Amino acid sequence: MHTANEASTTETSPSPSPTGDATGIKSNRPKVATYINVHKILVLPVVVGLMWYYDNWSTDAFIYLAMHGTYSLLWLLKHSMYADRKFEDRVPLWFGIPFIFVPLAGYYVAPYLLISSRTAVPPPVVGLALFVYILGVFYHYVSDAQKYYTLQVRKGLIKEGLFGRTRNPNYLGEILIYSGYAVMSFHWLPFLVLAGWVFGFFVRNMLAKDRSMSRYPDFAEYKRGTGLLFPKLW
């Protein structure tokens, strides 16, 4: 989940929402980041727990553990160094648990299928999973760092670096990361879970970001030279 790579947000009058009340008074509700971070913290013990329960200590299981475990650790490190401001919004438990934490648990389908089935993943498939995952890590974390630190210096559209060919390199990276997990599971169901996130959340947010960034005079030109998700090469 990500926010737009833009400099500012549009000010609107307060309105009732899960993130606060109509008066704008701060509350002690958990931040969106809290629900996400708890999920990331649980990845390693959950996957190791699956390995223990099914007594599956195979190389494939450890490869998956390394993939998902490093991603989660990097996410927590990123949050401590260059956190996404959007995840600082506060939401009540009745909203955060069923609509943030529980949907994220759908990503546990991949390790469950891989470990419980004891499937021997063919080496070429393992290689493909690692290739896609590593490429995704690069796009995801480098683009988030570029966005964060660029906006510390100047405001406005970010049109260079990883944002020079695609308007959403961070989403592209995240999709590639979870595609790597799906490939490693050697099952179709994790792809279905990922598709639900892509079309139910990512695409909606990318289109909303385009509408928001259209207020910049140079956005039309920038849009013509970039892809919504995949890099535009010509």
N, C-alpha and C positions, 0 to 999 in steps of 0.2 A: 504494500500500500504506500502510495506516495502522494505528494502534493505537487502543485504546478511549479515550474522552474521560472517563476516570475518574481518581481521585486516587492509587490505590495498586494494587499487585499482590499476589496471594495468595502467601504463602511456602510452598514445597514442598520436600521433601527432594531433594537432587541426584540426577539420573539421567542415564544416557548419552544424548546427543543430538548432532546436528550442531553445536550452538552451544557445546559444551564437553564435558568429561569428567565422570565421576562424582565427582571430587574437587573440582570447581569451580575448579581452578587456571586462572589466566589464561593465555592463549596469545597468540602473535603472528599468529594467523590473521586474515585480512581481515575487517573489519566488513561486515555486510549493506549498510550505506550505501555502502561502497566499490564494490561491484558495481553498485549503482544509479547512483551518481555517475559512474562510468566510462561507463555507457550514456548518461547525459545529456550528458557532455562530447563524446561521439562523434556526437551528433545533427547538429550543424551540418556537420562535415566529411563525414559520410555523405551527407546530402542534397545538399550542394554537389557532392560526388563523383558522385552520380547525375546531377545536372544537367550536369556536364562530360562524363560518359561518353556520355550520350544526346544531348548538344548541345541541351539543352532549357532555354532561358533565358526562358521565357514568363512572363507576369504570374502565371498560376496557380501555376507552380512557385515563384516568389518569395513569393507569398502563403503557400503551405504552409511554405516555409522560415522565414518570419517567425513563423508560428503555433507550429510545433514548436520553433523556436529560442528564442523568448521563454519558452515554458513551461520548457524545460530550464535556461535561465539563471536564471529565478525559482526553480526547484527548488534549484539550487546556492546561491543567495543565502539561501533559506529554511534550508537545512542549516547555513549558517554563522552564522545568527542565532537560529533556534529549531528545532533539530534534533529529530527524533522519536527518543525514547529507545529504542524498539523496534529501530531500525536500528543501534543500537550493539552488538547481539549479534554475536559472532564465529562465522564458519562456515568450514570448510575449503574449499579450492579444488575438491575433488571434488564438493562439494555446491553451492557458490556459482555456479560456472560453468554447469553443466547445469540447475540448478533456479531460478536467479535471473537471471543475465545472459542466457542463451540465450532463455528465454521472453520477456524484455523485447524482444529483437530482433524478435519478431513484429510489433511496432509499426512496423517499417520497411517492412512490406508496403504501407501506404498511400502513402508517397512514391514507392516503386518503381512501383506501378501508375500513379499520376498522371503521373510523369515519363517512364517508359518508353513509355507508350501515346500520349503527346502529346495526350491528350484535352483538348478545349476545354470547360471547365466552364461551364455557363450562369450568367450573372450572378446570377439568383435563388438558385441553389444555393450560389454563393460567399457571398452575403449570409447564407444560413441557416447555413453552416459557421462564419462569423465570429460570428454571433449566439450560437450554441450554445457555441463555444469561449470567448468572452469571459465569458459567464455562468458557465461552468465554472471559469474562472480565479478569478473572484470567490468562488464558494462554496469552492473548494479552499484557496486561500491565506488568505483571511480567517478561515475556520473553524479552520484549523490554528493561526493566530496567536492567535485567541480562546482556544482550548483551552490552548495553551502558557502564555500570560501569565496566564490566570485561575488555573491550577493553581500558579502562583508565589505567589499571594496566599492562596488557600484550597483545601482539598481537598473532594472529594465530587462529586456530579453537577453537570454544567453544563446548566442548563435554560433559559437565556435566550439572547438574540441569535440567531445562526443555528441554535443547537441548540434553539430554542424550538418549532420545528415539525417538525423531522426529527432523528432521533438520529444520523444519519450524513451531515451536510452535506459533509464532506471527501470521502467516497466518491462522493457525488452529483456534486461538482465534478469529480473525476477522470474519472468516466464521461462527463460532458458534454464535457470537454476532448477525450477520445479519440473521442467521437462526432463532434465537429467535424472531426477529421482524416479520419474515415471518410467523412463527407459530402463533404469537399473532394476525396477520391480519386475520387469518382463511380463507385464499384465496391462490390459486395456483400461481397467477401472481408474487408476490414478490420472490417466489422461482425461477422463470424464470429469473428475474432481477439478482438475486444472481448468478445463473448459468452462466449468461453472463460475470460477473466479474471473477468468478472462472476460467472458461475455456478461457476467452479472455485476462486475465491479470495475475491472481495469478499463474496458472500452468506454464505459459510462464516464469514468473520471477523466480519461484522455480527451473525450469530446467536450466535457465541461471545461477542461483547462484551455482548449482551443478557443471556446467562446469567451472565456475570461481574458485571454491574451490578445484577442482581436481588438482590444481598445488601444493597443500600441500601434502607432502609424506605420511602422515597418514590419508588422506581423504578416501582412498579405504576401510580401516578397519572401519573407522567411518561410512561410508555409509552402510556397511554390517550390522551394529548393530542398524541402525535407519531407520525409515520410512520417506518417502518424506514429508508427511503431518501428517498422523495419527501415534501415538506412536507405535513403534514395541515392543511388549510385550515378544517375545521369538525369 
